[in-house]
């Protein structure tokens, strides 16, 4: 596969996309835990959705 840029954006279920999705999910989960620890209420209550 010479001549192809390995950093080129690819669409679909590629390993790079799955890694990015997993990393974003971990960041979101950590953010939800931090919100709960700091505010003492769940994320939905914190945002006023419940």
CHARMM-style PDB file with segment names, atoms N, HN, CA, C and O in Angstrom:
ATOM      1  N   UNK     1       0.831  -1.191   0.000  1.00  0.00      PROA
ATOM      2  CA  UNK     1       0.000   0.000   0.000  1.00  0.00      PROA
ATOM      3  C   UNK     1       0.873   1.252   0.000  1.00  0.00      PROA
ATOM      4  O   UNK     1       0.672   2.174   0.790  1.00  0.00      PROA
ATOM      5  N   UNK     2       1.816   1.256  -0.881  1.00  0.00      PROA
ATOM      6  HN  UNK     2       1.979   0.506  -1.522  1.00  0.00      PROA
ATOM      7  CA  UNK     2       2.680   2.419  -0.971  1.00  0.00      PROA
ATOM      8  C   UNK     2       1.934   3.560  -1.643  1.00  0.00      PROA
ATOM      9  O   UNK     2       1.064   3.344  -2.486  1.00  0.00      PROA
ATOM     10  N   UNK     3       2.286   4.760  -1.259  1.00  0.00      PROA
ATOM     11  HN  UNK     3       2.993   4.936  -0.574  1.00  0.00      PROA
ATOM     12  CA  UNK     3       1.675   5.932  -1.855  1.00  0.00      PROA
ATOM     13  C   UNK     3       0.444   6.425  -1.125  1.00  0.00      PROA
ATOM     14  O   UNK     3      -0.073   7.495  -1.448  1.00  0.00      PROA
ATOM     15  N   UNK     4      -0.043   5.666  -0.142  1.00  0.00      PROA
ATOM     16  HN  UNK     4       0.377   4.797   0.120  1.00  0.00      PROA
ATOM     17  CA  UNK     4      -1.204   6.109   0.621  1.00  0.00      PROA
ATOM     18  C   UNK     4      -0.741   6.692   1.942  1.00  0.00      PROA
ATOM     19  O   UNK     4       0.156   6.162   2.597  1.00  0.00      PROA
ATOM     20  N   UNK     5      -1.367   7.787   2.315  1.00  0.00      PROA
ATOM     21  HN  UNK     5      -2.095   8.217   1.783  1.00  0.00      PROA
ATOM     22  CA  UNK     5      -1.051   8.443   3.575  1.00  0.00      PROA
ATOM     23  C   UNK     5      -1.777   7.707   4.697  1.00  0.00      PROA
ATOM     24  O   UNK     5      -3.005   7.635   4.671  1.00  0.00      PROA
ATOM     25  N   UNK     6      -1.065   7.158   5.683  1.00  0.00      PROA
ATOM     26  HN  UNK     6      -0.067   7.217   5.704  1.00  0.00      PROA
ATOM     27  CA  UNK     6      -1.744   6.435   6.767  1.00  0.00      PROA
ATOM     28  C   UNK     6      -2.580   7.359   7.654  1.00  0.00      PROA
ATOM     29  O   UNK     6      -3.452   6.883   8.380  1.00  0.00      PROA
ATOM     30  N   UNK     7      -2.329   8.671   7.608  1.00  0.00      PROA
ATOM     31  HN  UNK     7      -1.620   9.057   7.018  1.00  0.00      PROA
ATOM     32  CA  UNK     7      -3.102   9.613   8.417  1.00  0.00      PROA
ATOM     33  C   UNK     7      -4.299  10.181   7.667  1.00  0.00      PROA
ATOM     34  O   UNK     7      -5.026  11.023   8.195  1.00  0.00      PROA
ATOM     35  N   UNK     8      -4.502   9.721   6.438  1.00  0.00      PROA
ATOM     36  HN  UNK     8      -3.911   9.037   6.009  1.00  0.00      PROA
ATOM     37  CA  UNK     8      -5.612  10.216   5.636  1.00  0.00      PROA
ATOM     38  C   UNK     8      -6.945   9.791   6.255  1.00  0.00      PROA
ATOM     39  O   UNK     8      -7.085   8.664   6.730  1.00  0.00      PROA
ATOM     40  N   UNK     9      -7.910  10.693   6.246  1.00  0.00      PROA
ATOM     41  HN  UNK     9      -7.797  11.608   5.860  1.00  0.00      PROA
ATOM     42  CA  UNK     9      -9.217  10.401   6.825  1.00  0.00      PROA
ATOM     43  C   UNK     9      -9.908   9.305   6.026  1.00  0.00      PROA
ATOM     44  O   UNK     9      -9.956   9.357   4.797  1.00  0.00      PROA
ATOM     45  N   UNK    10     -10.438   8.322   6.722  1.00  0.00      PROA
ATOM     46  HN  UNK    10     -10.400   8.279   7.720  1.00  0.00      PROA
ATOM     47  CA  UNK    10     -11.175   7.230   6.094  1.00  0.00      PROA
ATOM     48  C   UNK    10     -12.560   7.187   6.713  1.00  0.00      PROA
ATOM     49  O   UNK    10     -12.744   7.546   7.876  1.00  0.00      PROA
ATOM     50  N   UNK    11     -13.517   6.753   5.941  1.00  0.00      PROA
ATOM     51  HN  UNK    11     -13.368   6.462   4.996  1.00  0.00      PROA
ATOM     52  CA  UNK    11     -14.884   6.687   6.416  1.00  0.00      PROA
ATOM     53  C   UNK    11     -15.280   5.239   6.649  1.00  0.00      PROA
ATOM     54  O   UNK    11     -14.727   4.324   6.039  1.00  0.00      PROA
ATOM     55  N   UNK    12     -16.253   5.041   7.546  1.00  0.00      PROA
ATOM     56  HN  UNK    12     -16.703   5.784   8.041  1.00  0.00      PROA
ATOM     57  CA  UNK    12     -16.737   3.699   7.829  1.00  0.00      PROA
ATOM     58  C   UNK    12     -16.158   3.149   9.114  1.00  0.00      PROA
ATOM     59  O   UNK    12     -15.597   3.880   9.931  1.00  0.00      PROA
ATOM     60  N   UNK    13     -16.306   1.852   9.274  1.00  0.00      PROA
ATOM     61  HN  UNK    13     -16.761   1.259   8.610  1.00  0.00      PROA
ATOM     62  CA  UNK    13     -15.850   1.177  10.485  1.00  0.00      PROA
ATOM     63  C   UNK    13     -14.397   0.772  10.332  1.00  0.00      PROA
ATOM     64  O   UNK    13     -14.085  -0.400  10.120  1.00  0.00      PROA
ATOM     65  N   UNK    14     -13.516   1.750  10.441  1.00  0.00      PROA
ATOM     66  HN  UNK    14     -13.770   2.702  10.613  1.00  0.00      PROA
ATOM     67  CA  UNK    14     -12.085   1.476  10.351  1.00  0.00      PROA
ATOM     68  C   UNK    14     -11.514   1.422  11.768  1.00  0.00      PROA
ATOM     69  O   UNK    14     -12.128   1.947  12.697  1.00  0.00      PROA
ATOM     70  N   UNK    15     -10.366   0.804  11.943  1.00  0.00      PROA
ATOM     71  HN  UNK    15      -9.868   0.377  11.188  1.00  0.00      PROA
ATOM     72  CA  UNK    15      -9.759   0.769  13.279  1.00  0.00      PROA
ATOM     73  C   UNK    15      -9.518   2.167  13.848  1.00  0.00      PROA
ATOM     74  O   UNK    15      -9.666   2.379  15.051  1.00  0.00      PROA
ATOM     75  N   UNK    16      -9.148   3.120  12.991  1.00  0.00      PROA
ATOM     76  HN  UNK    16      -9.027   2.947  12.013  1.00  0.00      PROA
ATOM     77  CA  UNK    16      -8.911   4.480  13.474  1.00  0.00      PROA
ATOM     78  C   UNK    16     -10.207   5.106  13.996  1.00  0.00      PROA
ATOM     79  O   UNK    16     -10.203   5.775  15.030  1.00  0.00      PROA
ATOM     80  N   UNK    17     -11.299   4.892  13.291  1.00  0.00      PROA
ATOM     81  HN  UNK    17     -11.302   4.349  12.451  1.00  0.00      PROA
ATOM     82  CA  UNK    17     -12.581   5.449  13.724  1.00  0.00      PROA
ATOM     83  C   UNK    17     -13.026   4.814  15.036  1.00  0.00      PROA
ATOM     84  O   UNK    17     -13.541   5.498  15.921  1.00  0.00      PROA
ATOM     85  N   UNK    18     -12.828   3.514  15.157  1.00  0.00      PROA
ATOM     86  HN  UNK    18     -12.410   2.959  14.438  1.00  0.00      PROA
ATOM     87  CA  UNK    18     -13.229   2.834  16.388  1.00  0.00      PROA
ATOM     88  C   UNK    18     -12.380   3.296  17.567  1.00  0.00      PROA
ATOM     89  O   UNK    18     -12.896   3.441  18.675  1.00  0.00      PROA
ATOM     90  N   UNK    19     -11.086   3.528  17.348  1.00  0.00      PROA
ATOM     91  HN  UNK    19     -10.666   3.410  16.448  1.00  0.00      PROA
ATOM     92  CA  UNK    19     -10.226   4.049  18.417  1.00  0.00      PROA
ATOM     93  C   UNK    19     -10.691   5.431  18.849  1.00  0.00      PROA
ATOM     94  O   UNK    19     -10.760   5.722  20.043  1.00  0.00      PROA
ATOM     95  N   UNK    20     -11.011   6.284  17.882  1.00  0.00      PROA
ATOM     96  HN  UNK    20     -10.955   6.048  16.911  1.00  0.00      PROA
ATOM     97  CA  UNK    20     -11.478   7.635  18.205  1.00  0.00      PROA
ATOM     98  C   UNK    20     -12.791   7.578  18.979  1.00  0.00      PROA
ATOM     99  O   UNK    20     -12.955   8.292  19.968  1.00  0.00      PROA
ATOM    100  N   UNK    21     -13.727   6.740  18.542  1.00  0.00      PROA
ATOM    101  HN  UNK    21     -13.594   6.160  17.738  1.00  0.00      PROA
ATOM    102  CA  UNK    21     -15.005   6.617  19.246  1.00  0.00      PROA
ATOM    103  C   UNK    21     -14.796   6.131  20.680  1.00  0.00      PROA
ATOM    104  O   UNK    21     -15.441   6.625  21.605  1.00  0.00      PROA
ATOM    105  N   UNK    22     -13.913   5.184  20.861  1.00  0.00      PROA
ATOM    106  HN  UNK    22     -13.388   4.783  20.110  1.00  0.00      PROA
ATOM    107  CA  UNK    22     -13.642   4.682  22.204  1.00  0.00      PROA
ATOM    108  C   UNK    22     -13.027   5.744  23.098  1.00  0.00      PROA
ATOM    109  O   UNK    22     -13.381   5.858  24.272  1.00  0.00      PROA
ATOM    110  N   UNK    23     -12.115   6.513  22.550  1.00  0.00      PROA
ATOM    111  HN  UNK    23     -11.828   6.420  21.597  1.00  0.00      PROA
ATOM    112  CA  UNK    23     -11.484   7.575  23.340  1.00  0.00      PROA
ATOM    113  C   UNK    23     -12.495   8.654  23.724  1.00  0.00      PROA
ATOM    114  O   UNK    23     -12.497   9.132  24.858  1.00  0.00      PROA
ATOM    115  N   UNK    24     -13.353   9.037  22.777  1.00  0.00      PROA
ATOM    116  HN  UNK    24     -13.351   8.649  21.855  1.00  0.00      PROA
ATOM    117  CA  UNK    24     -14.373  10.044  23.092  1.00  0.00      PROA
ATOM    118  C   UNK    24     -15.367   9.519  24.120  1.00  0.00      PROA
ATOM    119  O   UNK    24     -15.824  10.272  24.980  1.00  0.00      PROA
ATOM    120  N   UNK    25     -15.703   8.242  24.039  1.00  0.00      PROA
ATOM    121  HN  UNK    25     -15.332   7.631  23.340  1.00  0.00      PROA
ATOM    122  CA  UNK    25     -16.609   7.650  25.023  1.00  0.00      PROA
ATOM    123  C   UNK    25     -15.975   7.654  26.414  1.00  0.00      PROA
ATOM    124  O   UNK    25     -16.657   7.923  27.403  1.00  0.00      PROA
ATOM    125  N   UNK    26     -14.685   7.360  26.497  1.00  0.00      PROA
ATOM    126  HN  UNK    26     -14.131   7.142  25.694  1.00  0.00      PROA
ATOM    127  CA  UNK    26     -13.998   7.381  27.794  1.00  0.00      PROA
ATOM    128  C   UNK    26     -13.959   8.791  28.371  1.00  0.00      PROA
ATOM    129  O   UNK    26     -14.125   8.975  29.577  1.00  0.00      PROA
ATOM    130  N   UNK    27     -13.742   9.785  27.517  1.00  0.00      PROA
ATOM    131  HN  UNK    27     -13.607   9.635  26.538  1.00  0.00      PROA
ATOM    132  CA  UNK    27     -13.742  11.176  27.985  1.00  0.00      PROA
ATOM    133  C   UNK    27     -15.123  11.565  28.491  1.00  0.00      PROA
ATOM    134  O   UNK    27     -15.240  12.211  29.532  1.00  0.00      PROA
ATOM    135  N   UNK    28     -16.175  11.178  27.763  1.00  0.00      PROA
ATOM    136  HN  UNK    28     -16.080  10.654  26.917  1.00  0.00      PROA
ATOM    137  CA  UNK    28     -17.540  11.482  28.188  1.00  0.00      PROA
ATOM    138  C   UNK    28     -17.900  10.807  29.499  1.00  0.00      PROA
ATOM    139  O   UNK    28     -18.532  11.413  30.363  1.00  0.00      PROA
ATOM    140  N   UNK    29     -17.495   9.551  29.646  1.00  0.00      PROA
ATOM    141  HN  UNK    29     -16.981   9.058  28.944  1.00  0.00      PROA
ATOM    142  CA  UNK    29     -17.785   8.837  30.885  1.00  0.00      PROA
ATOM    143  C   UNK    29     -17.062   9.470  32.060  1.00  0.00      PROA
ATOM    144  O   UNK    29     -17.642   9.629  33.134  1.00  0.00      PROA
ATOM    145  N   UNK    30     -15.797   9.834  31.863  1.00  0.00      PROA
ATOM    146  HN  UNK    30     -15.327   9.705  30.991  1.00  0.00      PROA
ATOM    147  CA  UNK    30     -15.030  10.486  32.933  1.00  0.00      PROA
ATOM    148  C   UNK    30     -15.651  11.839  33.284  1.00  0.00      PROA
ATOM    149  O   UNK    30     -15.712  12.208  34.457  1.00  0.00      PROA
ATOM    150  N   UNK    31     -16.111  12.579  32.270  1.00  0.00      PROA
ATOM    151  HN  UNK    31     -16.062  12.279  31.318  1.00  0.00      PROA
ATOM    152  CA  UNK    31     -16.748  13.873  32.532  1.00  0.00      PROA
ATOM    153  C   UNK    31     -18.035  13.686  33.337  1.00  0.00      PROA
ATOM    154  O   UNK    31     -18.311  14.468  34.247  1.00  0.00      PROA
ATOM    155  N   UNK    32     -18.821  12.665  33.013  1.00  0.00      PROA
ATOM    156  HN  UNK    32     -18.597  12.030  32.274  1.00  0.00      PROA
ATOM    157  CA  UNK    32     -20.048  12.399  33.765  1.00  0.00      PROA
ATOM    158  C   UNK    32     -19.736  12.048  35.217  1.00  0.00      PROA
ATOM    159  O   UNK    32     -20.432  12.499  36.126  1.00  0.00      PROA
ATOM    160  N   UNK    33     -18.693  11.247  35.440  1.00  0.00      PROA
ATOM    161  HN  UNK    33     -18.127  10.880  34.702  1.00  0.00      PROA
ATOM    162  CA  UNK    33     -18.312  10.908  36.816  1.00  0.00      PROA
ATOM    163  C   UNK    33     -17.858  12.143  37.594  1.00  0.00      PROA
ATOM    164  O   UNK    33     -18.211  12.310  38.762  1.00  0.00      PROA
ATOM    165  N   UNK    34     -17.087  12.992  36.954  1.00  0.00      PROA
ATOM    166  HN  UNK    34     -16.800  12.856  36.005  1.00  0.00      PROA
ATOM    167  CA  UNK    34     -16.606  14.211  37.620  1.00  0.00      PROA
ATOM    168  C   UNK    34     -17.770  15.128  37.956  1.00  0.00      PROA
ATOM    169  O   UNK    34     -17.801  15.704  39.043  1.00  0.00      PROA
ATOM    170  N   UNK    35     -18.729  15.276  37.047  1.00  0.00      PROA
ATOM    171  HN  UNK    35     -18.704  14.808  36.164  1.00  0.00      PROA
ATOM    172  CA  UNK    35     -19.911  16.108  37.318  1.00  0.00      PROA
ATOM    173  C   UNK    35     -20.668  15.565  38.519  1.00  0.00      PROA
ATOM    174  O   UNK    35     -21.104  16.331  39.379  1.00  0.00      PROA
ATOM    175  N   UNK    36     -20.828  14.232  38.582  1.00  0.00      PROA
ATOM    176  HN  UNK    36     -20.474  13.611  37.884  1.00  0.00      PROA
ATOM    177  CA  UNK    36     -21.549  13.647  39.714  1.00  0.00      PROA
ATOM    178  C   UNK    36     -20.791  13.834  41.025  1.00  0.00      PROA
ATOM    179  O   UNK    36     -21.401  14.113  42.058  1.00  0.00      PROA
ATOM    180  N   UNK    37     -19.482  13.684  40.994  1.00  0.00      PROA
ATOM    181  HN  UNK    37     -18.987  13.457  40.155  1.00  0.00      PROA
ATOM    182  CA  UNK    37     -18.698  13.846  42.221  1.00  0.00      PROA
ATOM    183  C   UNK    37     -18.706  15.292  42.710  1.00  0.00      PROA
ATOM    184  O   UNK    37     -18.796  15.537  43.913  1.00  0.00      PROA
ATOM    185  N   UNK    38     -18.612  16.244  41.793  1.00  0.00      PROA
ATOM    186  HN  UNK    38     -18.539  16.045  40.816  1.00  0.00      PROA
ATOM    187  CA  UNK    38     -18.524  17.654  42.175  1.00  0.00      PROA
ATOM    188  C   UNK    38     -19.878  18.210  42.589  1.00  0.00      PROA
ATOM    189  O   UNK    38     -19.979  18.937  43.577  1.00  0.00      PROA
ATOM    190  N   UNK    39     -20.927  17.869  41.831  1.00  0.00      PROA
ATOM    191  HN  UNK    39     -20.845  17.279  41.027  1.00  0.00      PROA
ATOM    192  CA  UNK    39     -22.230  18.483  42.086  1.00  0.00      PROA
ATOM    193  C   UNK    39     -23.095  17.678  43.057  1.00  0.00      PROA
ATOM    194  O   UNK    39     -24.009  18.228  43.671  1.00  0.00      PROA
ATOM    195  N   UNK    40     -22.815  16.395  43.198  1.00  0.00      PROA
ATOM    196  HN  UNK    40     -22.072  15.949  42.699  1.00  0.00      PROA
ATOM    197  CA  UNK    40     -23.621  15.567  44.087  1.00  0.00      PROA
ATOM    198  C   UNK    40     -24.939  15.136  43.468  1.00  0.00      PROA
ATOM    199  O   UNK    40     -25.797  14.595  44.166  1.00  0.00      PROA
ATOM    200  N   UNK    41     -25.119  15.361  42.190  1.00  0.00      PROA
ATOM    201  HN  UNK    41     -24.422  15.801  41.622  1.00  0.00      PROA
ATOM    202  CA  UNK    41     -26.340  14.930  41.510  1.00  0.00      PROA
ATOM    203  C   UNK    41     -25.968  14.349  40.151  1.00  0.00      PROA
ATOM    204  O   UNK    41     -24.865  14.575  39.652  1.00  0.00      PROA
ATOM    205  N   UNK    42     -26.886  13.604  39.560  1.00  0.00      PROA
ATOM    206  HN  UNK    42     -27.781  13.420  39.965  1.00  0.00      PROA
ATOM    207  CA  UNK    42     -26.624  12.988  38.275  1.00  0.00      PROA
ATOM    208  C   UNK    42     -26.499  14.014  37.162  1.00  0.00      PROA
ATOM    209  O   UNK    42     -26.843  15.183  37.331  1.00  0.00      PROA
ATOM    210  N   UNK    43     -26.002  13.555  36.023  1.00  0.00      PROA
ATOM    211  HN  UNK    43     -25.723  12.604  35.886  1.00  0.00      PROA
ATOM    212  CA  UNK    43     -25.780  14.447  34.887  1.00  0.00      PROA
ATOM    213  C   UNK    43     -27.090  15.044  34.400  1.00  0.00      PROA
ATOM    214  O   UNK    43     -27.152  16.239  34.110  1.00  0.00      PROA
ATOM    215  N   UNK    44     -28.139  14.232  34.306  1.00  0.00      PROA
ATOM    216  HN  UNK    44     -28.089  13.261  34.541  1.00  0.00      PROA
ATOM    217  CA  UNK    44     -29.428  14.742  33.814  1.00  0.00      PROA
ATOM    218  C   UNK    44     -30.016  15.782  34.766  1.00  0.00      PROA
ATOM    219  O   UNK    44     -30.582  16.779  34.319  1.00  0.00      PROA
ATOM    220  N   UNK    45     -29.887  15.558  36.062  1.00  0.00      PROA
ATOM    221  HN  UNK    45     -29.427  14.748  36.426  1.00  0.00      PROA
ATOM    222  CA  UNK    45     -30.347  16.558  37.024  1.00  0.00      PROA
ATOM    223  C   UNK    45     -29.476  17.808  36.955  1.00  0.00      PROA
ATOM    224  O   UNK    45     -29.980  18.924  37.078  1.00  0.00      PROA
ATOM    225  N   UNK    46     -28.193  17.630  36.763  1.00  0.00      PROA
ATOM    226  HN  UNK    46     -27.783  16.723  36.663  1.00  0.00      PROA
ATOM    227  CA  UNK    46     -27.265  18.752  36.674  1.00  0.00      PROA
ATOM    228  C   UNK    46     -27.641  19.661  35.508  1.00  0.00      PROA
ATOM    229  O   UNK    46     -27.582  20.885  35.629  1.00  0.00      PROA
ATOM    230  N   UNK    47     -28.028  19.069  34.383  1.00  0.00      PROA
ATOM    231  HN  UNK    47     -28.076  18.075  34.284  1.00  0.00      PROA
ATOM    232  CA  UNK    47     -28.415  19.848  33.211  1.00  0.00      PROA
ATOM    233  C   UNK    47     -29.871  20.286  33.240  1.00  0.00      PROA
ATOM    234  O   UNK    47     -30.319  20.992  32.336  1.00  0.00      PROA
ATOM    235  N   UNK    48     -30.623  19.877  34.272  1.00  0.00      PROA
ATOM    236  HN  UNK    48     -30.259  19.303  35.005  1.00  0.00      PROA
ATOM    237  CA  UNK    48     -32.017  20.267  34.394  1.00  0.00      PROA
ATOM    238  C   UNK    48     -32.954  19.509  33.475  1.00  0.00      PROA
ATOM    239  O   UNK    48     -34.013  20.023  33.115  1.00  0.00      PROA
ATOM    240  N   UNK    49     -32.589  18.305  33.089  1.00  0.00      PROA
ATOM    241  HN  UNK    49     -31.728  17.887  33.381  1.00  0.00      PROA
ATOM    242  CA  UNK    49     -33.425  17.518  32.188  1.00  0.00      PROA
ATOM    243  C   UNK    49     -34.368  16.586  32.920  1.00  0.00      PROA
ATOM    244  O   UNK    49     -35.248  15.992  32.298  1.00  0.00      PROA
ATOM    245  N   UNK    50     -34.207  16.444  34.222  1.00  0.00      PROA
ATOM    246  HN  UNK    50     -33.492  16.926  34.728  1.00  0.00      PROA
ATOM    247  CA  UNK    50     -35.100  15.587  35.000  1.00  0.00      PROA
ATOM    248  C   UNK    50     -35.523  16.340  36.261  1.00  0.00      PROA
ATOM    249  OT1 UNK    50     -36.281  15.808  37.072  1.00  0.00      PROA
TER     250      UNK     50
END
